[in-house]
Amino acid sequence: MSLLIDEEKKYLLSKIRDVKDFPKPGIVFKDITTLLKDKEAFNFLIEHLYNYYKDRDIDFVAGIESRGFIFGAALANRLKTSFTPIRKKGKLPYTTISEKYALEYGFDEVEIHIDAFECDKERPNVLLIDDLIATGGTAKAAIDLINKAGANCSDACFIIDLKFLNGTENLDKKSDIYSVLEIS
Ligand code: AMP
């Protein structure tokens, strides 16, 4: 496990674009497409995550739709693990299990395939990844879903943590949480 020094965090943060008032007034959207466009920065991030997780006995990386797919699939391939998509309701074609979570107004739901974690291990270790944690509602539902599906969500990783929303405090304490970049 290796952590980034301040200079490296500043470097990655400088590659993320702030888009004000998207998708609605008052929100500052953290746009990671500018980081993905920079091949050195994208590679630096994935290599960092690889070094952080390579000795953690991860069997699956699970990415949350949709930006979690990008980092999750790249990291799973680097770690030589399997990748599992966690999707919004109604997108996965086979039999699914789901978990509801509250939004500011109403509910949303995440799903995975019922056999997503079937493998030669009884309770495989899963690393959950998403681009950003805000209130933590999405990540909490995803962790609960992974555990409900018979796996062990041993780790959860976020590229950006909006610290002032305290999202990680809502997550299951059994998972090890790592936020690469914190915004206070
Ligand atoms: P939450 O459930 O409140 O933690 O929201 C996390 C999900 O919403 C993640 O999948 C993020 O990609 C997305 N999200 C929330 N706030 C932002 C933001 N300010 N910029 C970019 N993505 C966001």
Residues whose N, C-alpha, C, O or C-beta is under 5 A from the ligand:
A	BS01	AMP	V28 F29 K30 E65 D130 D131 L132 I133 A134 T135 G136 G137 T138 A139 G167
